Amino acid sequence: MAEKIRIELPESTFPFIPPASNFMAYLGMPSGMAGLVNKLSRRSGQPQLIDPKTVRKAVRDGVSSRNFAQIKANLDSVSTPEMYEYINSPYLLPWMETTLHQNGLSWLSIIRGTHLCVFQAPRPDTFTERFIKRRAEQELELHRPQGSETGSY
């Protein structure tokens, strides 16, 4: 059987920052990974429309590499080089390395993506972005084992 690939935005077991998906739902935006991917795939100029059932399956159970490639192509078509650079930056590494579920990574990705869409030219972080970064960093510290300055999570 072929390997299945699953995509997700895990929610925290200790919500120091409320789940980003709850906030997005409050604003009337797609609140989960499936809703976000479906909305992006319906934008004009996308490589191909993806069946919403396939996207839900990718989030819940995983999909074939062929279906994952279609989803990834749609996401790649809306991503910018700046967003790829941010996602691969050393700043996000502590969130990527932890096995604990926390909301900081979701918030940091959403706020940076929004910043890059709103401000076309380089611009300092807004008050909201600085606030979210501080909360995400504090949340990460709460998950760090006691007495550990830089230990693994």
N, C-alpha and C positions, 0 to 999 in steps of 0.2 A: 504494500500500500504506500502511496506517495505521502511524503511529509506534508502536514497541514500547517499553514502559517496563520497566526491569530494576531489581531491588532486590538489594543485596549488603552484606556486611560484609567488606571486603578485609582480608587478613592482611598483616602486615608482612614486608618483605624483610630487615629487621634487627630481630629480636624482642627488644628490650630488655625488654619486658613480654611474657610468653608470650601467644599468642592467647587471647582471652576464650572463643572457641568450644571450645578444648581444655580449659579449666578447667571449663566448663559440662558437657562430656561426662564429665569425671572425676566430677562430682557426680551424673551420671545425668539431667541435664536436656537438653532439645533443644540441640544444639551448633551449629547453623547457623541462618541466617535462615529457611530453609524449615521446619525443625523448630519453631522458635519461633512462626512465623505459624500453622502447623498446630495447635499446642497451644492458642494463644490463640483460634483459630476454633472449637475444640471446647468452650470454656467456655460455661456456661449463660448465656442472655441475650444472646448475640451476634446481630448482625443476620442473618447467614446462614452456614451451613457452606460452606466453600470446599473444592473438590476438591483433595486433596494434589498431584495431577499439575499442576494449574494453578499452585499455589504454587511447585513445583519449577521449572516453566517460567519463572515470574517471576524467579527467582533466576538461572537459567542463561541463558535466551535473551531474556527480555522477554515481556510480554503486552499485549493490547489495553488501551486506556484503560478500557473497561467492566470487564474483569477486575481491573485495577489499582484501580478505584474500589471494588470489592467487598472487596479485601484492605485497602485504606485504611480503609474503614468499620469493619472488624473491629479494626484497630489503634487507630482513633480511639475506639472504644467502651471500650477499657481504659486509654487515656491520660488523664492528669489535666491540668488547667490548669497546675499546678506543673511538670509534665514538659515541656509545651510551652514554658513560660517558660524553663526550663533549656536546652532544645535551641536556643532562639533567643537565648540570652544572649551578651554580648560575650566571656565567658570561653571559650566553645567555638569562637569565630570562628577562631583560629589553626589549629585542627585541621580545620575545615571548609574553609578556604582552601587548605590544602596539597594538592598533587597527589601527594605521596609517600604510599605505603601505610604506615601505622603503626597500632599496636594501641591507642593511648591513647584515641581517640574511642569505640571499642567499650567499653572498660573504664569510661570516665567515664559513658557512657549507662547501662550495666548497673548500676553501683554507685549512681547517683542514682535510677534507677527502683526498685531494691530498697529504698533508704532511704525513698523516699516510700510504698512499700507497707507497710513494717514500722513506721515511725514516723508515725502519723497527725497528730501535732502538730509544729510546728517544733522541731527539735532539732539541736544541734551535730553536725558530722561525727564519725563513729566513727574509731578508730585506723586501721582498714582503709581507710576512705574517704580519709583524709589520706595514707596510704601510696600508694594507687593514684594520687591526684592528683599527688603528688610524682614518681612514676615516669613518669607520662604527660607531665608538664612536662619532665622530664629527657630523655625519648625525643624529644620535639619539638625540644629544644635540640640533640640529636645530629644531627638532620636539617637543622638550620639551616646555611647556607653559612658557612664560616670568615670571620671578620671582619665578620659581619653582625649587628647588634644587633636590628634589626626588619625586615630585608629579606624579600622574598617567598620562597617555597619552591620 
